[in-house]
């Protein structure tokens, strides 16, 4: 059995994908809009070491598999493939055709992969030092690289699109403004933004609502960029970003807390401590807006140790169901006042990011290297498929800390409707 034929059997003959391989074999329809080239035995070795998603990712990131055509379209067609679809006789035939050498070859993972042994030396999952390294791995890539992918807003979280034809910048503005309105921000209030990224929410709250805002991040590059943006906007009297763990914030008595894209890094075992900490930072009547990626139900695996996302993108990331998050918030002192799923909005956000990366591809490769650029292309295209097919969701949950008499301070209806 030729190598290209093996790949075609794994992907399926109805996927309209052409295959070529280093052994000279070809498969798939002529004129297909998508093509996969297996360039060397190392690609096979990666698949032998880690069958499935991780092996394919290693081969692609390292350049031993190439793709011609749109990566999102390819992943959308291949989203449910598995080597388990091969019969036992087909698997044996594949082994005989490949020979033993590539199957026994031991090759190290690409350097972009976070080594599990390196994380283990930093303590248990979500220990402070280990969290700091996980955040550094993903967010301290390059501010210039992020500016090309994210655009001028430097907002690395799900946008909210007022209409189908809204620009990414319009949608990111709408997201920050939606959070501000849900939190009921008014001039003179104090906001704590945990996991603040490059400071988009902090700057928006200070600039448009007159709020005194403090943001914290474990990424030094983010903090430096955000502080400069605050200075450039003349907001030093209202806004501040600190390079620190949110758990080390000493101030309290905030009117509002926003957590936009941090909960994914907390871990199921730490959710109680997380929501308890945020509750303790609020004054009575204060509100928390928790915005994060979730699983669609409580049945899915929340942590995939051997998955591409965990190894290359978000080390130690864990996704829970929104039901679990709401229960945790309730049990730790919050009354839930509003909840919404923005799943389709994240798919649209990611499409804009993918387009930005494509438009700046040569510069991005020069800045961070081909391997890292490929990680991002694969990660974002795959995430579009995940959100579109309801494998992951994005929820905003609004909670309020009641006063001692059970009063929320929330009006009967919001002054401005929340879309």
C-alpha positions in Angstrom: 0.0 0.0 0.0 1.5 3.3 -1.1 2.0 6.1 1.5 -0.4 8.5 -0.2 -3.1 5.8 -0.4 -2.7 5.3 3.4 -3.3 9.0 4.1 -6.3 9.0 1.7 -7.8 6.0 3.5 -7.4 7.9 6.8 -9.0 11.1 5.6 -11.6 9.5 3.4 -12.1 9.4 -0.4 -15.0 11.9 -0.3 -12.9 14.7 1.3 -11.7 16.0 -2.1 -8.1 16.2 -0.9 -5.1 15.2 -3.1 -2.0 13.5 -1.6 1.6 13.3 -2.6 4.4 11.6 -0.7 8.1 11.3 -0.6 7.9 7.8 -1.9 6.5 9.1 -5.2 3.0 8.0 -4.6 -0.1 10.0 -5.3 -3.8 9.7 -4.3 -7.0 11.7 -4.4 -8.7 13.5 -7.2 -6.9 15.5 -9.8 -7.7 19.2 -9.5 -8.6 19.1 -5.8 -8.7 22.4 -4.1 -6.7 21.0 -1.2 -3.5 19.0 -1.2 -1.3 17.4 1.5 2.3 16.6 0.8 4.1 14.2 3.1 7.7 15.4 2.6 9.9 13.0 4.6 9.9 9.8 6.7 10.0 12.1 9.8 6.4 12.9 9.3 5.6 9.1 9.5 7.8 8.9 12.6 5.9 11.6 14.3 2.6 9.8 13.6 4.1 6.5 14.9 5.1 8.2 18.1 1.9 10.1 18.6 -0.9 8.7 16.4 -3.6 11.3 15.6 -3.8 15.0 16.3 -0.5 15.5 18.0 1.6 13.6 15.5 0.0 15.4 12.6 0.5 18.7 14.3 4.2 17.9 15.0 4.7 17.0 11.3 3.0 20.2 10.1 4.7 22.6 12.5 8.1 21.1 11.7 7.5 21.4 8.0 7.5 17.6 7.2 3.9 17.9 6.0 2.8 20.7 3.8 -0.6 21.9 2.9 -1.7 23.6 -0.3 -5.0 25.4 0.0 -7.1 26.9 2.8 -6.1 25.3 6.1 -9.5 26.0 7.7 -11.3 24.2 4.8 -9.0 21.2 5.2 -9.5 21.0 8.9 -13.3 21.3 8.5 -13.3 18.4 6.1 -11.0 16.3 8.3 -12.4 17.3 11.7 -13.5 13.8 12.7 -10.9 11.6 11.1 -9.2 8.9 13.1 -6.9 6.0 12.3 -9.5 3.8 14.0 -11.4 4.0 10.7 -8.8 1.7 9.2 -9.4 -2.1 9.4 -6.9 -4.3 11.1 -5.8 -5.7 7.7 -5.4 -2.1 6.4 -3.2 -1.1 9.3 -1.0 -4.2 8.8 -0.7 -3.5 5.1 0.2 0.1 6.0 3.0 -1.1 8.3 4.4 -3.4 5.7 4.3 -0.6 3.0 6.0 1.9 5.3 8.7 -0.3 6.5 10.1 -0.4 10.0 12.6 2.3 9.8 10.3 5.4 10.0 8.1 3.6 12.5 11.0 3.0 14.8 12.7 6.4 14.2 12.8 8.5 17.4 12.6 12.2 16.6 12.3 15.0 19.2 9.2 17.2 19.1 9.5 20.6 17.4 11.0 23.3 19.7 7.6 25.1 19.8 6.2 22.3 21.9 6.0 22.9 25.6 7.8 20.0 27.3 5.8 18.3 30.0 9.0 17.6 32.0 9.8 21.3 32.0 6.4 22.2 33.4 6.6 19.4 36.0 9.8 20.9 37.5 7.8 24.1 38.2 5.3 22.4 40.5 1.8 21.0 40.3 -0.6 22.3 37.7 -1.6 25.9 38.3 1.1 26.6 40.9 2.1 30.2 40.6 5.5 29.6 39.0 4.1 27.0 36.6 1.2 29.3 35.7 3.8 32.1 35.0 5.7 29.9 32.6 2.6 28.7 30.8 1.5 32.3 30.3 5.0 33.3 29.2 5.0 30.4 26.6 1.9 31.7 24.9 1.7 35.5 25.5 5.3 36.5 25.3 5.8 35.5 21.7 6.2 39.0 20.3 4.1 42.1 20.7 4.8 42.9 17.0 3.6 39.5 16.0 0.4 39.9 18.1 -0.2 43.4 16.6 -0.3 41.8 13.1 -2.7 39.1 14.1 -5.0 41.0 16.5 -5.0 44.4 14.8 -4.9 47.8 16.5 -7.2 46.8 19.4 -4.6 44.2 20.6 -7.7 42.4 22.0 -7.0 38.7 22.2 -10.5 37.6 23.3 -13.8 37.0 21.6 -15.2 40.1 19.9 -19.0 40.9 19.8 -20.2 41.7 16.2 -23.1 44.1 16.1 -23.8 43.0 12.6 -22.4 40.5 10.1 -20.4 43.1 8.3 -18.9 44.8 11.4 -15.1 45.2 11.3 -12.9 43.5 13.8 -12.1 46.8 15.5 -15.8 47.7 15.7 -16.5 44.3 17.2 -13.8 44.5 19.8 -15.0 47.9 20.9 -18.5 46.5 21.1 -17.2 43.7 23.3 -15.5 46.0 25.8 -18.5 48.3 25.9 -20.8 45.3 26.4 -18.7 44.3 29.4 -18.7 47.9 30.8 -22.5 48.2 30.5 -23.1 44.8 32.1 -20.9 45.9 35.0 -22.8 49.2 35.3 -19.6 51.2 35.1 -19.9 54.9 36.0 -17.4 57.7 36.5 -15.5 57.4 39.8 -16.0 53.6 40.1 -13.0 51.3 40.6 -12.5 48.3 38.3 -10.2 45.3 38.7 -9.5 43.5 35.4 -7.7 40.2 36.0 -5.8 38.6 33.2 -5.9 42.0 31.4 -3.9 41.2 28.3 -2.6 44.3 26.6 -5.0 46.5 28.6 -8.0 46.8 26.2 -10.7 46.7 28.9 -8.7 48.8 31.3 -8.2 51.5 28.7 -11.8 51.4 27.5 -13.2 51.7 31.1 -11.0 54.6 31.9 -11.4 56.4 28.6 -15.1 56.0 28.0 -16.5 55.6 31.5 -14.2 57.6 33.7 -13.4 54.5 35.8 -10.2 54.1 37.8 -9.1 50.7 36.5 -6.4 48.3 37.5 -5.3 45.5 35.2 -3.0 42.6 36.1 -1.2 40.1 33.8 1.4 37.4 34.1 2.9 38.5 30.8 5.7 41.0 31.1 5.5 42.0 27.4 1.7 42.6 27.7 2.2 44.8 30.8 4.9 46.9 29.2 2.9 47.4 26.0 -0.3 48.2 28.0 1.5 50.8 30.2 2.8 52.5 27.2 -0.6 52.6 25.6 -2.0 54.1 28.8 0.6 56.8 28.7 0.1 57.5 25.1 -3.7 58.0 25.8 -3.0 60.3 28.7 -4.8 58.0 31.1 -2.1 57.5 33.8 -4.4 59.1 36.5 -7.1 56.5 35.8 -5.5 53.4 34.5 -2.7 51.0 35.5 -1.4 47.7 34.4 0.8 45.5 36.6 3.0 42.6 35.8 1.8 40.3 38.6 -0.4 37.3 39.5 -4.0 38.2 40.1 -3.7 36.4 43.4 -1.2 38.9 44.7 -3.5 41.9 44.3 -3.8 43.5 47.8 -6.4 46.2 47.1 -10.1 45.5 47.7 -13.4 47.3 47.7 -13.7 47.4 43.9 -17.1 48.3 42.3 -16.6 45.8 39.6 -14.3 42.9 38.4 -13.9 41.8 34.8 -12.3 38.5 34.0 -12.0 38.2 30.2 -10.2 35.1 29.1 -8.6 34.1 32.4 -10.8 31.3 33.7 -9.4 28.9 31.1 -6.1 29.1 32.9 -7.5 28.5 36.5 -8.2 24.8 36.6 -11.2 23.0 37.9 -9.6 22.3 41.3 -9.0 26.0 41.8 -12.3 27.5 40.7 -13.6 27.8 44.2 -10.6 29.7 45.4 -10.7 31.8 42.2 -14.3 33.0 42.6 -13.9 33.4 46.3 -10.9 35.6 45.8 -12.8 37.8 43.3 -15.8 38.0 45.5 -13.6 39.2 48.3 -12.3 42.0 46.1 -15.8 43.4 45.6 -17.8 45.8 47.8 -21.4 44.8 48.4 -23.4 45.4 45.3 -20.3 44.9 43.2 -20.5 42.9 39.9 -18.3 40.3 38.3 -18.3 39.7 34.6 -16.7 36.3 33.7 -16.0 35.8 30.0 -14.4 32.5 29.0 -14.3 29.6 26.6 -16.2 26.6 27.9 -17.2 23.0 26.9 -20.7 22.6 25.6 -21.6 20.1 28.4 -20.2 18.6 31.5 -19.5 15.3 29.8 -16.4 16.3 27.8 -12.8 16.0 28.9 -11.7 19.3 30.4 -8.0 18.8 30.2 -6.3 17.0 27.3 -2.6 16.4 28.3 -1.6 15.0 24.9 -3.6 17.4 22.8 -2.1 20.0 20.3 -3.6 22.9 22.2 -2.1 21.9 25.5 1.3 21.1 24.1 1.6 24.1 21.7 -0.8 26.9 22.6 -2.2 26.9 26.2 -0.2 24.7 28.5 -2.3 23.5 31.4 -5.4 25.1 30.0 -8.7 23.6 31.2 -12.2 24.2 29.8 -15.3 23.6 32.0 -19.0 23.7 31.2 -20.8 27.0 31.9 -23.1 25.1 34.2 -20.2 24.2 36.5 -18.9 27.8 36.4 -22.3 29.2 37.3 -22.7 26.7 40.2 -19.2 27.6 41.5 -20.1 31.3 41.3 -23.3 30.8 43.2 -21.7 28.7 45.8 -19.0 31.3 46.4 -21.4 34.2 47.0 -22.6 35.5 43.6 -26.1 35.9 42.5 -26.3 35.2 38.7 -28.0 38.1 36.9 -27.3 37.4 33.2 -25.7 34.8 30.9 -25.1 34.5 27.2 -23.3 32.3 24.7 -21.2 34.1 22.1 -20.0 31.0 20.3 -20.6 32.3 16.7 -18.9 35.6 17.6 -15.7 33.7 18.4 -15.7 31.9 15.1 -16.0 35.3 13.3 -13.3 36.8 15.5 -10.9 33.9 14.6 -11.6 34.3 10.9 -10.4 37.9 11.2 -7.3 36.8 13.0 -6.6 34.2 10.4 -7.0 36.7 7.6 -4.6 39.1 9.5 -2.0 36.4 9.8 -2.3 35.5 6.1 -1.9 39.2 5.1 1.2 39.5 7.3 2.6 36.0 6.8 6.0 36.9 5.5 6.6 39.4 8.3 5.2 37.1 10.9 7.6 34.3 9.8 10.5 36.7 9.9 9.5 37.8 13.4 8.8 34.5 15.1 10.0 31.8 12.7 8.1 29.4 10.4 7.4 26.9 13.2 5.6 29.3 15.5 3.7 30.9 12.6 2.5 27.5 11.6 1.4 26.8 15.2 -0.8 29.9 15.1 -2.2 29.1 11.6 -3.1 25.6 12.7 -4.5 26.6 16.1 -6.7 29.4 14.9 -8.1 27.6 11.9 -8.8 24.6 14.1 -10.6 26.7 16.7 -12.9 28.2 14.0 -14.0 24.6 13.3 -14.4 23.9 17.0 -16.7 26.9 17.6 -18.7 26.4 14.4 -19.3 22.7 15.3 -20.2 23.4 18.9 -17.1 21.6 20.3 -16.4 24.7 22.3 -18.4 27.8 23.4 -17.8 31.3 24.7 -19.9 32.4 27.7 -20.3 35.7 29.6 -21.7 35.3 33.0 -22.7 38.3 35.2 -22.8 37.9 38.9 -23.4 40.3 41.7 -22.3 40.3 45.3 -25.4 41.0 47.4 -25.3 43.3 50.4 -26.1 41.9 53.9 -29.8 42.4 53.3 -29.9 40.6 50.0 -30.1 43.7 47.8 -28.3 43.5 44.5 -28.5 47.2 43.4 -29.3 45.9 39.8 -32.1 47.9 38.1 -35.3 46.1 37.1 -34.2 46.5 33.5 -30.8 47.7 32.2 -30.8 51.3 31.0 -29.4 50.1 27.6 -30.3 46.7 26.3 -27.6 44.1 26.3 -27.4 42.6 22.8 
